[in-house]
Amino acid sequence: MKVGLIGLGNLGGRIARNLLNKGYKLSVYDLDQELLQFFGGLGAIPYESPSALSRNNDYVITVLPNAEIVKSVVLGPDGLLSGFLEGSTLIDMTTSIPGVTKQIGVELSKNGIHMLDAPVSGGVKKAEDGTLAIMAGGDEDVFLGAYSLLNDIGSNVTHVGELGAGHTIKALNNMLCATTLAATAEVLAVGTKLGLNPDKMLEVINTSSGRSHSSEIKFPQQVLSRKFEVGFTIDLMCKDLTIANGIAEGAEVPAFISGAVFQLWQYAKSQGGGEMDHTAIAKFIEGMAGVEIKV
Ligand code: NAD
């Protein structure tokens, strides 16, 4: 299996390291020449264009910022489509827009190229460990053909339906994640302002009905520690919430809570928080509350 990867940023770079550690002869491409050379130094094969990379690999993974960029990297000049040999497979791990994914899939299938949308959850640490959750959409046989590769990238690999289904559930999952993060920060800000100890509050929440991944993992590791290590930015969360709200609108389902949550994240972005880690949403809620959630 010859594998290429495009997009060597926070997430894609970690996935690349994991595949190199597992012995894959990985081909790579990124606009950022320094990153490309860096991964060349780690043993990857750097390519000068998406088409050159796809001509030499039967599986190509994309881990790019957004749907528009994926579209241009696949269908644009010197894009993946112009290099792919018939029977090759594109695996898009970007958090993207299901409608755009389906359009790309149609263009690829006209040329005998398969596509899976296989976005991930779990963050940069799990990407490096190869223990991400992967939610894949696309033809089941294509999924089974790619399974060993997906299983080397993630430890929970689920086929969720047709092409686009992976991107749909990913955006909806992040809608929930953004909501629990913001709601937990609000609750802790109120309690802290009233003199309660955030550590004790989390201890109680995490053995009670208000617990979530945000309260169990993200608050102790990133917020109470005041680390806010950049792995997944507020900009990217805003992108995901835009996608999720668009999906809800397309399904004609009112999404009151998600709409309000989106405004909060947009506020953080408008105040200069875009490049901060998503857990720094707590800082903006602290700012409005006039307290710091720390022990
Ligand atoms: P990033 O901004 O750190 O990395 C993106 C990379 O793509 C950069 O290296 C950039 O140079 C490259 N790039 C941009 N345009 C390009 C082009 N036209 N051709 C080639 N390379 C190009 O972003 P990230 O945090 O790695 O996220 C990537 C995707 O994964 C996003 O869709 C994000 O929503 C999703 N995601 C990220 C995380 C995370 O923890 N960071 C978790 C789950 C999902």
Residues whose N, C-alpha, C, O or C-beta is under 5 A from the ligand:
A	BS01	NAD	G7 L8 G9 N10 L11 G12 Y29 D30 L31 D32 V63 L64 P65 N66 I69 M93 T94 T95 V120 S121 G123 V124 G231 F232 L236
